[in-house]
Amino acid sequence: MINQQFQDKGKDMWKFYVFSIIGIILFFIPIQIGKDNTILVDHIHLGIRSLLGDLTAYYALIIIIIGAILPVIRMDFKKSFTDCVLVIFKLLGAVIGIMYVFKIGPKLLFDKDYGPFLFDKLMLPLSVLIPVGAIALSFLVGYGLLEFIGVLMQPIMRPIFKTPGKSAVDAVASFVGSYSLGLLITNRVYKDGMYNKKEAVIIATGFSTVSATFMVIVARTLDLMGHWNLFFWSTLIITFVVTAISAHLPPISRESEAYYNNQEGQKESKVKGNYMKAAYDEAKKQSYQSLTLFKNIGLNLKDGVEMTMAILPSILSIGFLGLILANFTPIIDWLSYIFYPFIYIFPIDDKPLLAKASMISIIEMFLPSLLVVKAAIEVKFVVAITSISAIIFFSALIPCILATDIKIPIWKLVVIWFIRVALTLLIAIPLSLLIF
């Protein structure tokens, strides 16, 4: 039961109501403005890009260059082999960015599937969306909403996903916003001692999926809009079923349960009695001891800008090299054999193509869709689901995760990716054969 001093501070609950409602409107309610039907955070991001116009590319390039130079100044390359490799990729990303913006370099860079795809479709949105999302996040985190939902979702999240009830907010934020926003929430909550390491790993690798908006792009590319509801709900359910299973398997099941910087941690206490009253009491406690809005915005904006600078150069270089690897070498074909045991047990068409599409998902989640545009509908359906359910990919999410304080090694991310893809194939293939 909440301490009496918090019972006496009911007047502070206006922050819980007002800021939480603003946060929900910003993140979770799609609104039609002009031709775009999306969440307000996305509308704001689109509005800023529209105002900046051609200057957006130069703004993104400045972020990329700063993001590449800072690790060198901090001498991050001395920390570990992984950090050294990342510093090299970031410097390479800055070089690629300068070449693309100033139109110098090889013809391949300006092919629509390379520079324009990576810079215009990934760099420009992320450079604005993450800082905007970080500011909007201030309304969602810190005034009791997470604690309120956490108590209500406790009976579902803990036994199924091994995570606190409040992690449901991360899942929804990723799905209606973007994985970068979901990771921003996860990292902030982890640093605040509300998730332990294992919980943060489960959430970062299992809930940080691409947004529903991006699912529309995948569906349009593969001509699945006629089956939109089927595709959407199948993907949603399969993604979180896979997360629930993988949370109980190594390497995640063996992850440390320590809290960030050896904090004592805010362990979730089991509720006895009325869940709604307990949820309200937790919200009241958090609202009372919360930071002022401007301090909260400053803290989140700092995290958002740091994450933007950390991921943009890596996404650009790793994505570019990954595309070259996929299109000009047989390496992806060779590696795709690891998925043959999960595919060849089913009577589905284009098995080698499906295996290659599954393998290439680790480079960039949109690449599998480009690979199977002309395939049979059941193959397109499986690939569309797999590319989203896999969650982990080198062009964006892995640099995002590495930029957080959760510290998941790359080898572990690759193992988790493999488990997720294999499980998704085992569920999605029979479903597609049953439907189509």
C-alpha angles and dihedrals in degrees: 000000000000120000116264092244089064091048087058093053098068089128088071090063091088086082090056093051100039101039094039092052090049090048093049091049091048096049111023112032117078112216128191111235113167108316094336122092104187143111120297093248088059092045090053091049090050091047093052091048090049091051092048092045112171089359089073090077091054091046090051090047091052089052090049093049093047089046090054097044099045096064089052091051090047089046092231089163089075094059100073143327090264091053090048092053091047092051089053091049091049092052089048089050090054090051092049091047093052091047093049098045094045093041098238128130140046122349090239091067091064096047107120092242093055125033098012092046095048100036103034099034099037113015098047098047094043094047090062103024098059097053091042090048090048091057092046089048089067089074093049101045125049106028103076106276094108091049092047094051090040093063094044094048095044096100091055107035101043101054096036104036102016089234134114119269092251090066087078086077090059091052093050093044091054094046098048097029119021141288089256091060091045091051090047089058093044093050093047093048092045092052089049089059097247094117127043120219096268092048091048091050092050091049096043094048099033109035103032095090126150118277127269086246090062089048087063089057091051092047092049092048092053096039092244098130089103086064095038099134091046092048095044098049094039090053093046094050097041093047093055095039087056090048091052092050096044091050088066095048132076134294091033095041089057095050120125118266093208121124128240114286090357093293117168088240132217100267115200110250119214113252120237117195126351111023094195093054092046090049092050091048091053091048090050091052093051094044090053095052097038127125121251113272094250093051090048091049091049092051094048095043090053090052091046096050091046091051091048092052091045098051108034099071091043094049091051097050099037092044092050094048090045092055091050090049092051097045104037106032136054092227095104090050091052094046092047089074088081088074097047093092090057095046106036093061088071129067095236127139126248095023097170090048091050090050092050092047090051092050095047091055089084090066100047129345094225095054096077090059092052089051097055103038091122098038128109115286094249089055091048090049093052093045092048091053094042095051090057100036091050087067095177119091136152101231095066123343098053093052087046091054093044088053091059128080092246091091106205113176117239093239090057092049090052092050091049090048091053092050091048094049093046092049092046092052091050090054103033100046097058089042092054092047089051093050102038 
